[in-house]
Amino acid sequence: MTHPYVPSVVRLVAAASLLSLASAGTLAQSEIQGGATATGSAVPKAIAVPQGKLNAASADSANFLHSNMNYAQTRYYPAAQINTKNVGKLRPAFQFQTEVLESMETAPIVIDGIMYITTSYNHVYALDATTGKEFWHYKHKMGPVTTYCCGPNNRGVAILNDRVYMGTLDAKLVSLDAKTGKLLWSTQIADPEEGYSETMAPVAVNGKILIGTNGGEYGIRGFVKAYDANDGKLLWTFHTIPEKGHEGVWAVNDATNRNMLRDIAGEKAQLAKQGGDFYKTLGGGVWMAPAVDLESNTAFFVVGNPSPDLYGKERPGDNLYTDSIVAVDLNSGAYKWHYQYVAHDVWDLDAVSPVILTEAAGKDGKMRKVAIHGGKTGHVYVHDRATGELIRFSEAMVPQENMWVLPTKDGARMLPGANGGVEWSPMAINPKHRLVYAANLHQPMTYHVEESKYPGGKLWLGGAFKTIPSEKQWGRLSAVNLDTGKVAWKFDTEQPLIGGVLATAGDLVFNGEGNGLFRAFDAKTGKKLWEYQCGAGVNAPAVSYTVGGKQYVAVAAGGNTQLDFKRGNSVIVFALP
């Protein structure tokens, strides 16, 4: 259904409810025989992705083993056969069409010439990565309830040894045989009737599968969980909303030191009146894959908005750890540090674009290991990886106006609006040029607040954010210097950008647009070098890989529900003649 306060171009929320909810827990093989199975034939080779291969993904020019290339999530592919001199000759090698005509946000995984892609509604395909020949096709059998925000998307699988792993709209984690597509186990992560769902690509590391949750618009309590890769048993949970201390430090300013116009005295009085047990419905979903630092044994992720989105009276305090970057111990899930960008967020400016681990100059000019995040505020934030200290934030990549005006009954205009800045779109870096590339959108909005009590697993916005028909919406691909925060170059697009970025050692940056255009840019200058019309919105992050000495670039063209871009059902793969 489309919420009456929210235009479909801003948020579209779908829900389906049947008679009963599937029981929680890991399902035995005997219990899943009647569920979905793979059709087609087995992959004609052994599939083996040991931990050591995943660890070395940054230097692996043959494969694309993580949804964001490597554990550091740099999305920097280290091959240069396709480069600035010859990219103009890039042509489609093949196009694979799925049977699902709906938004596509998948990042393909490629191992030894075999590609794994996902679609909306949790289909998985195994393909020949050079021809598009289909081997097997798995269709997930949805449980009796699905409740999800922003489209029925899936952003890809994780792979470890001979298995692939996927999160589902009905809040399950499933394990499939990578050779045959056979369902090996299924674990219920959370209760979809309470608003939980899964669209993120999981992360496989050291025998664990890491996965967060959607649902910040439904009054869930967010988390990241680790499951045993062999049997699906829960190993640990980190709740993004602490039971105690979620009121925080009563921050007056945001991360850029601007006053957020909070009524701190009023919030404290409200907290004393209602107590602190609202932590169970305070939101804080984790939309995108965590980054992993194997040396320090740390997982890094960002946390989404509080619930309800706009009506802050229901949730006095800073609402930790919403709108934050968080670091936890990989083995136990124990808290290490956090940094909150926007306290007591009433603008839906949640942190969603995945963390990148890299190096950047500190305030003293010396290189430091850092964790970076591209915000819906329009800033790139650079943190010390060990402590969380904010070293710098970039220049604003998109216009900012009336920050931080409070929502009103009649509507208050504020930019960059509830979609960003950098929405969920993954960024990419080029370490040689010291640049990070971010897909931004400019979508002017008005914020409307309305008193709203917890509705029990249903949409809970506490008002609405509405686009302004008279104001133009557009996108901007920005390159930001990691060491200074200065914007090095920018390329403006007709439509808001959502989908993600790929950078390569060929000095190229790839990015797609909702009108179907998929483009390559000079990584140093931002000059457009090539484009191709894909026929549907290119709102997924591209990947690259090499098979038989030939480099390929692949991207999904399926459009986007959230911004209502043209739907499709294709993955298009490009190569040089």
PALOMI-103287 format. One line per field, with one value per residue (C-alpha): residue number from 1; x, y, z. Coordinates in steps of 0.2 Angstrom, whole numbers, plus 5000, padded with zeros to 4 digits. Example, Ala and Ser with C-alpha at 12.3 -4.5 7.8 and 13.67 -1.06 7.14 Angstrom:
<recs>
i = [1, 2]
east = [5062, 5068]
north = [4978, 4995]
up = [5039, 5036]
</recs>
This chain:
<recs>
i = [1, 2, 3, 4, 5, 6, 7, 8, 9, 10, 11, 12, 13, 14, 15, 16, 17, 18, 19, 20, 21, 22, 23, 24, 25, 26, 27, 28, 29, 30, 31, 32, 33, 34, 35, 36, 37, 38, 39, 40, 41, 42, 43, 44, 45, 46, 47, 48, 49, 50, 51, 52, 53, 54, 55, 56, 57, 58, 59, 60, 61, 62, 63, 64, 65, 66, 67, 68, 69, 70, 71, 72, 73, 74, 75, 76, 77, 78, 79, 80, 81, 82, 83, 84, 85, 86, 87, 88, 89, 90, 91, 92, 93, 94, 95, 96, 97, 98, 99, 100, 101, 102, 103, 104, 105, 106, 107, 108, 109, 110, 111, 112, 113, 114, 115, 116, 117, 118, 119, 120, 121, 122, 123, 124, 125, 126, 127, 128, 129, 130, 131, 132, 133, 134, 135, 136, 137, 138, 139, 140, 141, 142, 143, 144, 145, 146, 147, 148, 149, 150, 151, 152, 153, 154, 155, 156, 157, 158, 159, 160, 161, 162, 163, 164, 165, 166, 167, 168, 169, 170, 171, 172, 173, 174, 175, 176, 177, 178, 179, 180, 181, 182, 183, 184, 185, 186, 187, 188, 189, 190, 191, 192, 193, 194, 195, 196, 197, 198, 199, 200, 201, 202, 203, 204, 205, 206, 207, 208, 209, 210, 211, 212, 213, 214, 215, 216, 217, 218, 219, 220, 221, 222, 223, 224, 225, 226, 227, 228, 229, 230, 231, 232, 233, 234, 235, 236, 237, 238, 239, 240, 241, 242, 243, 244, 245, 246, 247, 248, 249, 250, 251, 252, 253, 254, 255, 256, 257, 258, 259, 260, 261, 262, 263, 264, 265, 266, 267, 268, 269, 270, 271, 272, 273, 274, 275, 276, 277, 278, 279, 280, 281, 282, 283, 284, 285, 286, 287, 288, 289, 290, 291, 292, 293, 294, 295, 296, 297, 298, 299, 300, 301, 302, 303, 304, 305, 306, 307, 308, 309, 310, 311, 312, 313, 314, 315, 316, 317, 318, 319, 320, 321, 322, 323, 324, 325, 326, 327, 328, 329, 330, 331, 332, 333, 334, 335, 336, 337, 338, 339, 340, 341, 342, 343, 344, 345, 346, 347, 348, 349, 350, 351, 352, 353, 354, 355, 356, 357, 358, 359, 360, 361, 362, 363, 364, 365, 366, 367, 368, 369, 370, 371, 372, 373, 374, 375, 376, 377, 378, 379, 380, 381, 382, 383, 384, 385, 386, 387, 388, 389, 390, 391, 392, 393, 394, 395, 396, 397, 398, 399, 400, 401, 402, 403, 404, 405, 406, 407, 408, 409, 410, 411, 412, 413, 414, 415, 416, 417, 418, 419, 420, 421, 422, 423, 424, 425, 426, 427, 428, 429, 430, 431, 432, 433, 434, 435, 436, 437, 438, 439, 440, 441, 442, 443, 444, 445, 446, 447, 448, 449, 450, 451, 452, 453, 454, 455, 456, 457, 458, 459, 460, 461, 462, 463, 464, 465, 466, 467, 468, 469, 470, 471, 472, 473, 474, 475, 476, 477, 478, 479, 480, 481, 482, 483, 484, 485, 486, 487, 488, 489, 490, 491, 492, 493, 494, 495, 496, 497, 498, 499, 500, 501, 502, 503, 504, 505, 506, 507, 508, 509, 510, 511, 512, 513, 514, 515, 516, 517, 518, 519, 520, 521, 522, 523, 524, 525, 526, 527, 528, 529, 530, 531, 532, 533, 534, 535, 536, 537, 538, 539, 540, 541, 542, 543, 544, 545, 546, 547, 548, 549, 550, 551, 552, 553, 554, 555, 556, 557, 558, 559, 560, 561, 562, 563, 564, 565, 566, 567, 568, 569, 570, 571, 572, 573, 574, 575, 576, 577]
east = [5000, 5005, 5004, 4992, 5004, 5019, 5020, 5026, 5041, 5047, 5042, 5032, 5028, 5021, 5013, 5005, 4997, 4989, 4982, 4997, 5016, 5029, 5037, 5054, 5070, 5081, 5071, 5077, 5079, 5064, 5054, 5059, 5057, 5040, 5047, 5055, 5068, 5080, 5076, 5088, 5105, 5120, 5135, 5147, 5162, 5166, 5163, 5175, 5178, 5188, 5191, 5208, 5201, 5188, 5202, 5212, 5198, 5205, 5219, 5208, 5206, 5197, 5183, 5170, 5168, 5159, 5144, 5156, 5171, 5181, 5179, 5184, 5170, 5181, 5172, 5189, 5192, 5211, 5211, 5214, 5211, 5196, 5203, 5200, 5208, 5197, 5181, 5172, 5172, 5163, 5149, 5136, 5143, 5126, 5110, 5101, 5083, 5075, 5057, 5054, 5049, 5053, 5066, 5084, 5097, 5108, 5127, 5132, 5145, 5157, 5168, 5178, 5167, 5150, 5139, 5126, 5112, 5096, 5080, 5066, 5055, 5071, 5075, 5093, 5101, 5117, 5124, 5139, 5147, 5153, 5138, 5123, 5118, 5107, 5112, 5099, 5086, 5080, 5063, 5061, 5044, 5038, 5031, 5013, 5018, 5030, 5031, 5044, 5049, 5055, 5052, 5053, 5072, 5087, 5105, 5114, 5121, 5136, 5147, 5158, 5166, 5152, 5137, 5128, 5118, 5103, 5092, 5073, 5058, 5050, 5065, 5074, 5092, 5094, 5109, 5110, 5121, 5132, 5133, 5114, 5104, 5097, 5091, 5102, 5094, 5083, 5083, 5070, 5079, 5065, 5046, 5040, 5023, 5032, 5039, 5056, 5062, 5079, 5085, 5104, 5117, 5124, 5143, 5152, 5167, 5176, 5162, 5149, 5136, 5133, 5116, 5106, 5088, 5076, 5061, 5065, 5048, 5039, 5044, 5056, 5072, 5087, 5101, 5116, 5116, 5129, 5124, 5134, 5138, 5136, 5119, 5111, 5112, 5113, 5130, 5127, 5116, 5121, 5105, 5107, 5095, 5102, 5090, 5098, 5107, 5098, 5095, 5113, 5122, 5108, 5118, 5114, 5123, 5125, 5142, 5145, 5143, 5126, 5112, 5098, 5085, 5081, 5070, 5081, 5072, 5055, 5063, 5070, 5053, 5045, 5057, 5054, 5035, 5035, 5051, 5063, 5055, 5051, 5068, 5059, 5051, 5064, 5069, 5088, 5088, 5104, 5101, 5118, 5132, 5145, 5163, 5176, 5194, 5201, 5217, 5208, 5193, 5180, 5164, 5159, 5141, 5129, 5112, 5096, 5083, 5073, 5054, 5043, 5053, 5046, 5036, 5051, 5040, 5037, 5056, 5065, 5084, 5098, 5090, 5106, 5113, 5102, 5110, 5127, 5142, 5146, 5160, 5158, 5169, 5168, 5169, 5156, 5147, 5153, 5152, 5168, 5163, 5150, 5149, 5131, 5129, 5111, 5104, 5085, 5083, 5066, 5071, 5074, 5092, 5097, 5115, 5113, 5127, 5139, 5156, 5172, 5189, 5204, 5218, 5217, 5227, 5224, 5223, 5242, 5244, 5250, 5241, 5229, 5218, 5200, 5182, 5172, 5153, 5143, 5128, 5111, 5116, 5127, 5144, 5157, 5163, 5180, 5183, 5199, 5196, 5202, 5193, 5179, 5186, 5178, 5194, 5184, 5168, 5168, 5161, 5142, 5140, 5122, 5113, 5108, 5094, 5085, 5095, 5089, 5071, 5059, 5044, 5027, 5009, 5008, 5026, 5043, 5055, 5072, 5086, 5094, 5077, 5073, 5082, 5099, 5113, 5120, 5105, 5109, 5120, 5138, 5152, 5169, 5187, 5202, 5217, 5229, 5219, 5215, 5196, 5180, 5165, 5147, 5131, 5120, 5102, 5094, 5075, 5068, 5055, 5043, 5042, 5025, 5023, 5008, 5005, 5006, 5007, 5015, 5003, 5010, 5021, 5013, 5020, 5024, 5031, 5023, 5019, 5026, 5040, 5033, 5042, 5039, 5031, 5037, 5055, 5067, 5075, 5092, 5107, 5126, 5140, 5154, 5172, 5179, 5197, 5199, 5213, 5205, 5186, 5186, 5175, 5187, 5174, 5155, 5144, 5126, 5112, 5094, 5087, 5092, 5105, 5102, 5111, 5130, 5147, 5161, 5179, 5193, 5212, 5208, 5205, 5186, 5171, 5154, 5137, 5119, 5104, 5085, 5083, 5092, 5109, 5124, 5140, 5159, 5169, 5187, 5191, 5203, 5193, 5175, 5174, 5161, 5169, 5155, 5137, 5124, 5105, 5100, 5081, 5076, 5083, 5101, 5099, 5111, 5130, 5140, 5154, 5169, 5178, 5189, 5187, 5199, 5209, 5194, 5187, 5169, 5158, 5140, 5126, 5107, 5094, 5078, 5073, 5069, 5053, 5058, 5060, 5048, 5061, 5056, 5056, 5066, 5072, 5090, 5108, 5118, 5136, 5149, 5166, 5178, 5176]
north = [5000, 5018, 5028, 5042, 5055, 5050, 5052, 5036, 5045, 5047, 5031, 5016, 5003, 4986, 4974, 4957, 4948, 4930, 4919, 4915, 4919, 4905, 4900, 4907, 4898, 4887, 4875, 4857, 4850, 4839, 4855, 4864, 4850, 4857, 4875, 4883, 4873, 4878, 4873, 4871, 4862, 4862, 4873, 4863, 4866, 4865, 4881, 4885, 4901, 4898, 4912, 4916, 4920, 4932, 4940, 4943, 4950, 4968, 4961, 4949, 4955, 4939, 4939, 4950, 4941, 4953, 4964, 4979, 4971, 4967, 4968, 4986, 4990, 5001, 4995, 4998, 4984, 4982, 4979, 4991, 4982, 4993, 5011, 5029, 5026, 5012, 5013, 5022, 5005, 4996, 4986, 4974, 4956, 4949, 4953, 4942, 4944, 4938, 4933, 4947, 4964, 4975, 4986, 4979, 4984, 4968, 4968, 4952, 4940, 4932, 4917, 4908, 4913, 4910, 4924, 4925, 4938, 4942, 4950, 4958, 4945, 4935, 4925, 4919, 4915, 4906, 4911, 4909, 4926, 4926, 4921, 4924, 4905, 4901, 4886, 4886, 4898, 4898, 4906, 4909, 4904, 4919, 4916, 4922, 4939, 4952, 4970, 4981, 4999, 5006, 4992, 4972, 4974, 4962, 4969, 4952, 4936, 4933, 4918, 4907, 4890, 4881, 4891, 4907, 4916, 4928, 4938, 4939, 4950, 4939, 4942, 4925, 4921, 4906, 4896, 4888, 4876, 4887, 4872, 4867, 4881, 4868, 4876, 4870, 4879, 4894, 4904, 4916, 4932, 4942, 4944, 4952, 4955, 4968, 4977, 4968, 4963, 4960, 4968, 4970, 4958, 4948, 4947, 4931, 4931, 4918, 4906, 4919, 4927, 4945, 4953, 4968, 4973, 4985, 4992, 5009, 5015, 5002, 5004, 4990, 4988, 4987, 4975, 4967, 4948, 4935, 4917, 4901, 4899, 4880, 4878, 4895, 4896, 4913, 4917, 4935, 4951, 4969, 4980, 4997, 5003, 5000, 4996, 5009, 5025, 5028, 5046, 5049, 5066, 5078, 5084, 5102, 5102, 5090, 5082, 5098, 5109, 5117, 5119, 5106, 5118, 5104, 5108, 5099, 5104, 5098, 5082, 5079, 5083, 5071, 5057, 5059, 5058, 5042, 5033, 5024, 5008, 5015, 5008, 4992, 5003, 5016, 5010, 5010, 4998, 4993, 4994, 4990, 4977, 4980, 4983, 4972, 4975, 4958, 4965, 4973, 4960, 4974, 4976, 4994, 4998, 5013, 5014, 5022, 5033, 5032, 5028, 5037, 5047, 5064, 5065, 5066, 5069, 5050, 5047, 5060, 5060, 5057, 5040, 5031, 5023, 5030, 5040, 5034, 5024, 5010, 4998, 4981, 4966, 4953, 4938, 4944, 4959, 4969, 4988, 4997, 5014, 5025, 5042, 5050, 5062, 5068, 5066, 5065, 5065, 5072, 5073, 5055, 5058, 5041, 5034, 5021, 5021, 5007, 5011, 5011, 5007, 5016, 5028, 5047, 5061, 5066, 5083, 5083, 5078, 5060, 5045, 5036, 5021, 5028, 5023, 5034, 5036, 5046, 5054, 5059, 5076, 5078, 5076, 5063, 5059, 5053, 5044, 5037, 5018, 5014, 5027, 5034, 5052, 5063, 5069, 5079, 5081, 5086, 5101, 5099, 5089, 5095, 5111, 5113, 5125, 5128, 5115, 5111, 5118, 5108, 5100, 5108, 5104, 5113, 5109, 5116, 5116, 5109, 5103, 5091, 5082, 5064, 5055, 5063, 5068, 5050, 5038, 5019, 5020, 5013, 5024, 5019, 5025, 5027, 5027, 5033, 5049, 5050, 5052, 5045, 5045, 5047, 5047, 5061, 5066, 5083, 5082, 5097, 5092, 5099, 5091, 5089, 5082, 5074, 5066, 5047, 5033, 5016, 5007, 4989, 4984, 4996, 5011, 5024, 5041, 5053, 5064, 5065, 5072, 5078, 5082, 5100, 5098, 5116, 5112, 5102, 5086, 5081, 5070, 5074, 5062, 5070, 5066, 5071, 5072, 5060, 5071, 5088, 5085, 5097, 5092, 5089, 5087, 5085, 5079, 5084, 5072, 5075, 5063, 5060, 5047, 5031, 5015, 5016, 5018, 5007, 5013, 5003, 5004, 5009, 5026, 5024, 5028, 5019, 5025, 5023, 5035, 5032, 5036, 5021, 5029, 5019, 5030, 5029, 5044, 5049, 5046, 5060, 5074, 5068, 5070, 5059, 5046, 5034, 5030, 5017, 5017, 5001, 5003, 5004, 5013, 5009, 5010, 4996, 4997, 4990, 4976, 4971, 4954, 4945, 4928, 4921, 4936, 4947, 4961, 4963, 4976, 4971, 4981, 4978, 4988, 4986, 5003, 5009, 5008, 5022, 5035, 5027, 5025, 5014, 4995, 4982, 4964, 4964, 4962, 4969, 4964, 4974, 4971, 4977, 4970]
up = [5000, 4998, 5014, 5012, 5018, 5007, 4988, 4980, 4973, 4991, 5000, 4994, 5008, 5004, 5016, 5014, 5028, 5028, 5042, 5053, 5055, 5052, 5068, 5072, 5073, 5061, 5050, 5048, 5031, 5033, 5036, 5020, 5008, 5003, 5001, 4986, 4976, 4962, 4945, 4931, 4930, 4942, 4939, 4928, 4940, 4959, 4968, 4982, 4990, 5006, 5019, 5012, 4995, 5003, 5013, 4997, 4987, 4986, 4974, 4965, 4947, 4941, 4953, 4962, 4979, 4990, 4986, 4989, 4981, 4998, 5017, 5016, 5004, 4993, 4977, 4968, 4955, 4952, 4933, 4919, 4903, 4901, 4903, 4899, 4882, 4876, 4886, 4872, 4863, 4877, 4870, 4877, 4878, 4884, 4893, 4905, 4908, 4925, 4926, 4939, 4932, 4947, 4955, 4955, 4967, 4966, 4966, 4956, 4964, 4952, 4956, 4942, 4928, 4938, 4942, 4956, 4955, 4965, 4961, 4970, 4979, 4983, 4967, 4965, 4948, 4944, 4927, 4915, 4918, 4900, 4890, 4902, 4901, 4916, 4926, 4941, 4947, 4965, 4971, 4989, 4996, 5006, 5023, 5027, 5031, 5023, 5028, 5020, 5016, 4999, 4987, 4988, 4984, 4987, 4986, 4983, 4991, 5001, 4997, 5008, 5003, 4993, 4999, 4995, 5008, 5006, 5017, 5013, 5013, 5026, 5038, 5035, 5031, 5019, 5014, 4996, 4988, 4976, 4964, 4963, 4972, 4984, 5000, 5014, 5029, 5033, 5049, 5055, 5059, 5066, 5066, 5049, 5058, 5069, 5054, 5051, 5034, 5025, 5009, 5012, 5005, 5020, 5024, 5026, 5037, 5048, 5048, 5052, 5042, 5047, 5043, 5049, 5047, 5039, 5047, 5054, 5048, 5058, 5076, 5076, 5087, 5075, 5076, 5068, 5070, 5067, 5062, 5060, 5042, 5043, 5052, 5054, 5073, 5081, 5088, 5094, 5092, 5094, 5097, 5088, 5102, 5119, 5133, 5144, 5139, 5123, 5128, 5125, 5130, 5124, 5110, 5104, 5088, 5074, 5068, 5058, 5074, 5068, 5081, 5078, 5087, 5100, 5115, 5127, 5143, 5135, 5130, 5147, 5155, 5143, 5147, 5165, 5162, 5151, 5156, 5145, 5139, 5122, 5117, 5110, 5096, 5093, 5075, 5070, 5056, 5047, 5029, 5021, 5023, 5037, 5033, 5042, 5048, 5050, 5058, 5072, 5072, 5070, 5060, 5056, 5050, 5050, 5058, 5051, 5058, 5074, 5074, 5072, 5058, 5061, 5078, 5090, 5106, 5107, 5109, 5119, 5120, 5107, 5102, 5101, 5091, 5077, 5063, 5069, 5063, 5075, 5078, 5086, 5090, 5076, 5087, 5101, 5094, 5109, 5107, 5103, 5098, 5090, 5082, 5080, 5066, 5069, 5087, 5089, 5070, 5065, 5046, 5041, 5038, 5043, 5040, 5026, 5013, 5018, 5027, 5018, 5026, 5019, 5024, 5024, 5031, 5049, 5056, 5058, 5040, 5044, 5036, 5047, 5045, 5044, 5042, 5030, 5027, 5014, 5023, 5017, 5024, 5009, 5018, 5018, 5036, 5039, 5056, 5065, 5063, 5081, 5091, 5080, 5081, 5067, 5058, 5045, 5035, 5017, 5009, 5006, 4989, 4987, 4992, 5010, 5015, 5032, 5041, 5054, 5053, 5063, 5054, 5056, 5054, 5037, 5031, 5033, 5018, 5021, 5010, 5006, 5011, 5017, 5003, 5003, 4999, 4998, 5001, 5002, 4987, 4990, 4987, 4979, 4981, 4970, 4981, 4968, 4966, 4984, 4979, 4985, 4973, 4979, 4970, 4977, 4975, 4976, 4980, 4989, 5002, 5015, 5032, 5040, 5058, 5066, 5083, 5082, 5094, 5090, 5078, 5081, 5066, 5054, 5045, 5059, 5051, 5063, 5048, 5031, 5020, 5003, 4987, 4980, 4962, 4957, 4962, 4950, 4956, 4950, 4954, 4956, 4955, 4966, 4969, 4986, 4991, 5006, 5014, 5013, 5011, 4996, 4981, 4967, 4953, 4950, 4936, 4937, 4930, 4925, 4939, 4957, 4958, 4968, 4965, 4969, 4961, 4954, 4952, 4943, 4941, 4923, 4930, 4927, 4938, 4933, 4938, 4932, 4932, 4933, 4915, 4909, 4906, 4912, 4911, 4913, 4919, 4920, 4938, 4939, 4930, 4930, 4911, 4904, 4892, 4888, 4890, 4886, 4886, 4896, 4894, 4912, 4927, 4932, 4950, 4956, 4959, 4945, 4947, 4936, 4934, 4922, 4913, 4901, 4900, 4896, 4908, 4910, 4918, 4924, 4930, 4934, 4925, 4934, 4940, 4958, 4968, 4980, 4967, 4954, 4940, 4925, 4930, 4920, 4923, 4916, 4920, 4906, 4904, 4894, 4887, 4873, 4856]
</recs>
